[in-house]
């Protein structure tokens, strides 16, 4: 599979086309952990991304996590970082973007976090992540006997904060500002921020349902889409078995680019 991906990128390079490599964080570059704060980005991976930049590629991270978290994990000034699926972006040149309706909702998101924190008993074991422009309520560690109470709290939240969007994922709830947005919109904005004279070849790697919109966008723009760690039905053109396989691909891409 790696050979086919490299061939697709090589074809773009032979046509002297710019290459824009975009990676999701959790489950793609970094294995998923039961505790979100327990995951970390390895020095080896950071070196691999730096090698891609040194070889002339444009490189970005596109994640549901907040921009503050991404800036801590990826301190290199040569990467574009896009948090909250691209609602907030900072380019390698330090050009900053924040979707206007999301920015206007910061106060409401903060109030929502305070409300949920007060309603959720510590005994539930739920994890509430603050991504600044959005929230993520993880319930995968909640004991079965408490799940009805946690789900009832989410229903109560929907009634109290009706303007916010609650997205149901397999092990969590994502709470979003009133903005129609997905990672496909994020990629559109990120590509525009590159300000290239010619549309680049975009390669995107992700691992989960929220990444499907990005795969669809990449496919529509004749790029390379990769789903990591899953054999389920996907829009992605290619599949890799694990985060380790993607790290190996990053190393191969840097050599190809050189």
C-alpha positions as CSV (number, residue, x, y, z in Angstrom):
1,X,0.0,0.0,0.0
2,X,2.9,2.4,0.8
3,X,4.2,1.9,-2.7
4,X,0.9,3.0,-4.3
5,X,0.8,6.1,-2.1
6,X,4.4,7.0,-2.9
7,X,3.7,6.6,-6.6
8,X,0.8,9.0,-6.4
9,X,2.9,11.6,-4.8
10,X,5.8,11.0,-7.2
11,X,3.5,11.7,-10.1
12,X,2.8,15.1,-8.7
13,X,6.4,15.8,-8.0
14,X,7.3,14.9,-11.6
15,X,4.9,17.6,-12.7
16,X,6.6,20.1,-10.4
17,X,3.4,20.4,-8.3
18,X,3.5,21.7,-4.7
19,X,2.6,19.0,-2.1
20,X,0.5,19.8,1.0
21,X,0.6,17.0,3.6
22,X,-2.1,17.1,6.3
23,X,-2.4,14.8,9.2
24,X,-5.0,14.2,11.9
25,X,-3.5,13.8,15.4
26,X,-5.3,11.1,17.6
27,X,-5.4,7.7,16.1
28,X,-3.4,8.8,13.1
29,X,-0.1,10.2,14.2
30,X,-0.5,9.2,17.8
31,X,-2.2,6.0,19.1
32,X,-5.5,6.6,20.9
33,X,-5.3,6.4,24.7
34,X,-8.3,5.9,27.1
35,X,-7.1,9.1,28.8
36,X,-6.8,11.9,26.2
37,X,-4.1,13.7,28.2
38,X,-1.9,10.5,28.3
39,X,-1.1,10.7,24.6
40,X,2.1,12.4,23.5
41,X,3.9,13.1,20.2
42,X,7.2,11.3,20.0
43,X,10.5,13.1,19.1
44,X,10.9,10.7,16.2
45,X,7.6,11.8,14.7
46,X,8.5,15.5,15.2
47,X,11.8,14.8,13.4
48,X,9.9,13.1,10.5
49,X,7.6,16.0,10.1
50,X,10.5,18.5,10.2
51,X,12.3,16.4,7.5
52,X,9.2,16.8,5.3
53,X,9.3,20.5,5.6
54,X,13.1,20.6,5.0
55,X,12.5,18.6,1.8
56,X,10.1,21.3,0.6
57,X,6.7,20.0,1.4
58,X,3.9,22.1,3.1
59,X,2.9,20.2,6.3
60,X,-0.1,20.7,8.6
61,X,-1.9,19.1,11.5
62,X,-5.7,19.1,11.4
63,X,-7.3,18.0,14.6
64,X,-10.5,18.2,16.7
65,X,-8.3,19.3,19.6
66,X,-7.8,22.9,20.3
67,X,-5.1,25.1,18.9
68,X,-3.4,25.6,22.3
69,X,-3.0,21.8,22.6
70,X,-1.6,21.5,19.1
71,X,0.8,24.4,19.6
72,X,2.2,22.5,22.7
73,X,2.5,19.2,20.9
74,X,3.9,20.5,17.7
75,X,6.2,23.4,18.7
76,X,7.8,23.7,15.2
77,X,7.2,27.1,13.7
78,X,7.3,25.5,10.2
79,X,4.0,23.6,10.5
80,X,0.5,24.9,9.9
81,X,-1.8,24.0,12.8
82,X,-5.6,23.7,12.6
83,X,-7.6,23.1,15.7
84,X,-11.3,22.4,16.2
85,X,-11.3,20.8,12.7
86,X,-10.1,24.0,11.2
87,X,-12.3,26.5,12.9
88,X,-9.0,28.0,14.1
89,X,-5.8,28.0,12.1
90,X,-2.3,29.4,12.4
91,X,-0.1,29.1,9.4
92,X,3.7,28.5,9.3
93,X,4.0,32.3,8.5
94,X,1.9,33.0,11.7
95,X,-1.2,34.1,9.7
96,X,-4.2,33.5,12.0
97,X,-7.7,32.5,11.1
98,X,-10.8,32.0,13.3
99,X,-14.2,31.3,11.9
100,X,-16.3,34.4,12.9
101,X,-19.3,32.6,14.3
102,X,-17.1,30.3,16.3
103,X,-15.1,33.2,17.7
104,X,-18.3,34.9,18.8
105,X,-19.4,31.7,20.6
106,X,-16.3,31.5,22.9
107,X,-18.3,32.9,25.8
108,X,-21.2,30.5,25.3
109,X,-18.8,27.5,25.1
110,X,-17.2,28.6,28.3
111,X,-20.6,28.8,30.0
112,X,-21.4,25.3,28.6
113,X,-18.2,23.9,30.1
114,X,-19.0,25.4,33.5
115,X,-22.6,23.9,33.4
116,X,-21.4,20.5,32.4
117,X,-18.7,20.5,35.0
118,X,-21.2,21.2,37.6
119,X,-23.7,18.6,36.5
120,X,-21.3,15.7,36.0
121,X,-20.4,14.0,39.3
122,X,-16.8,12.8,39.6
123,X,-18.0,9.3,40.3
124,X,-19.2,9.0,36.7
125,X,-15.7,9.0,35.4
126,X,-16.6,11.1,32.4
127,X,-13.9,13.3,30.8
128,X,-14.7,16.8,29.6
129,X,-12.1,18.3,27.3
130,X,-12.1,22.0,26.7
131,X,-11.0,22.8,23.1
132,X,-11.8,26.5,23.6
133,X,-14.0,26.7,20.5
134,X,-15.7,23.3,21.3
135,X,-16.0,20.7,24.0
136,X,-15.7,16.9,24.0
137,X,-17.4,14.8,26.6
138,X,-15.9,11.3,26.7
139,X,-18.1,8.6,28.2
140,X,-16.2,5.5,27.4
141,X,-14.8,5.1,31.0
142,X,-18.2,5.7,32.6
143,X,-19.5,2.5,34.5
144,X,-22.5,1.0,32.8
145,X,-24.7,1.8,35.8
146,X,-24.1,5.5,35.4
147,X,-24.5,5.8,31.7
148,X,-28.2,6.6,31.8
149,X,-27.5,9.4,34.2
150,X,-24.7,10.8,31.9
151,X,-26.9,10.6,28.8
152,X,-29.8,12.3,30.7
153,X,-27.4,15.1,31.5
154,X,-26.5,15.4,27.8
155,X,-30.3,15.7,27.1
156,X,-30.6,18.4,29.7
157,X,-27.7,20.2,28.2
158,X,-29.3,20.1,24.7
159,X,-32.4,21.8,26.2
160,X,-30.4,24.4,28.1
161,X,-27.9,25.2,25.3
162,X,-30.1,24.7,22.3
163,X,-28.0,27.0,20.0
164,X,-25.0,24.7,20.4
165,X,-24.6,21.5,18.3
166,X,-24.2,18.2,20.0
167,X,-22.6,15.5,17.8
168,X,-22.9,11.9,18.9
169,X,-19.7,9.8,18.3
170,X,-19.0,6.2,19.2
171,X,-17.5,7.0,22.6
172,X,-18.1,10.7,23.1
173,X,-20.2,13.8,22.5
174,X,-18.8,16.8,20.7
175,X,-20.3,20.2,21.5
176,X,-19.9,22.7,18.8
177,X,-20.7,26.4,18.1
178,X,-23.6,27.1,15.7
179,X,-21.5,26.7,12.6
180,X,-21.9,24.3,9.7
181,X,-18.4,22.9,9.5
182,X,-16.4,19.8,9.1
183,X,-12.8,18.9,8.2
184,X,-13.5,19.3,4.5
185,X,-14.2,23.0,5.2
186,X,-11.1,23.0,7.3
187,X,-9.0,21.7,4.4
188,X,-10.5,24.3,2.0
189,X,-9.5,27.1,4.4
190,X,-6.0,25.7,5.0
191,X,-5.3,25.3,1.3
192,X,-6.4,28.9,0.6
193,X,-4.1,30.1,3.4
194,X,-1.1,28.6,1.5
195,X,-1.5,31.3,-1.1
196,X,0.1,29.2,-3.9
197,X,-0.1,30.1,-7.5
198,X,-1.2,26.6,-8.4
199,X,-3.4,24.2,-6.5
200,X,-1.2,21.7,-4.6
201,X,-1.5,18.0,-4.4
202,X,-3.2,17.5,-1.0
203,X,-2.5,14.3,1.0
204,X,-4.7,13.8,4.1
205,X,-4.4,11.0,6.7
206,X,-7.1,10.4,9.3
207,X,-8.6,7.5,11.2
208,X,-12.2,8.1,12.2
209,X,-15.7,9.1,11.1
210,X,-15.0,12.9,11.3
211,X,-12.2,12.4,8.8
212,X,-14.5,11.1,6.1
213,X,-15.5,14.7,5.1
214,X,-11.8,15.4,4.6
215,X,-11.3,12.3,2.5
216,X,-14.3,13.3,0.3
217,X,-12.8,16.8,-0.1
218,X,-9.4,15.4,-1.0
219,X,-10.8,13.0,-3.5
220,X,-12.8,15.7,-5.2
221,X,-9.6,17.7,-5.6
222,X,-7.6,14.7,-7.0
223,X,-5.5,14.3,-3.9
224,X,-4.4,11.3,-1.8
225,X,-6.6,10.2,1.1
226,X,-5.5,7.6,3.7
227,X,-7.5,6.0,6.5
228,X,-5.3,4.7,9.3
229,X,-6.1,1.6,11.5
230,X,-9.5,0.7,10.1
231,X,-10.7,-1.6,7.4
232,X,-14.3,-0.4,7.6
233,X,-16.1,1.2,4.7
234,X,-14.4,4.6,4.0
235,X,-14.1,7.3,1.4
236,X,-10.3,7.0,1.6
237,X,-8.4,5.7,-1.4
238,X,-5.8,4.0,0.7
239,X,-5.7,2.3,4.2
240,X,-2.7,1.8,6.5
241,X,-2.8,-0.6,9.4
242,X,-1.5,1.6,12.2
243,X,0.1,4.9,13.3
244,X,3.5,3.2,13.0
245,X,2.8,2.5,9.3
246,X,2.0,6.2,8.8
247,X,5.3,7.2,10.5
248,X,7.1,4.9,8.2
249,X,5.3,6.5,5.2
250,X,6.3,10.0,6.5
251,X,10.0,8.9,6.5
252,X,9.6,7.5,2.9
253,X,7.9,10.7,1.7
254,X,10.7,12.9,3.0
255,X,13.2,10.8,1.1
256,X,11.0,10.9,-2.0
257,X,10.7,14.6,-1.7
258,X,14.4,15.0,-1.4
